[in-house]
C-alpha cells in the first residue's frame, strides 16, 4: 500500500514539474493564471476525493463489522460515514472557490 502511494506521488510530481516548461501558442486573452486555476482546482478536488475514498474504505469496513456484531449501532456508523464523505464535499467547495476567483 505504501509503495502505491509513493508511486502515485512520484507520478504527480513528475507530471507537474514536466508541464512547467512546455510552451504553447497562447490565444488572445488566455493567460497562465487561468491554467493554474484549473490545475489547482483539479488538485484540490482530486486529493480530497482520494482521501475520502481511502477513508471511506476503512470506515466502511469497520462499520460493517460493528453492525454485524451489534445492529443497534447502525446510526453511529452512518454518522462516521457522513463525516468521511464531508471531506469530498469540502474538496468540491474549494474547487468552486478557486474557479470563482
Phi, psi and omega in degrees: 000318181294324180290327178292318179296317179295322178295318178295320177295320178295319179295321178294318180296318179295319181291325178288315180292328180286338183271354184283330184265003183279131180254134177240156174286116184274138175279167176295128178091349179274138180226164179287341177296323178293320180290327177291327175297314180295320178295316178296319179295320179295319178293318181300313181287321182296316179291323178294319179292323177296314179296319179294322179295316178295317180294321181293328176297317180290313182293321179295318179295315179292324179295320177295324178294320179293317181295325180292331179273324182216094183298345180289343181269013184298321182293325178292324178295319179296327177295316179294321178296320177295325178294323178290321179294334181294337177297318177293324178294320176298323177296320177294318179298315179296323178298315180291327177293317180296316182288336182282342183278000000 
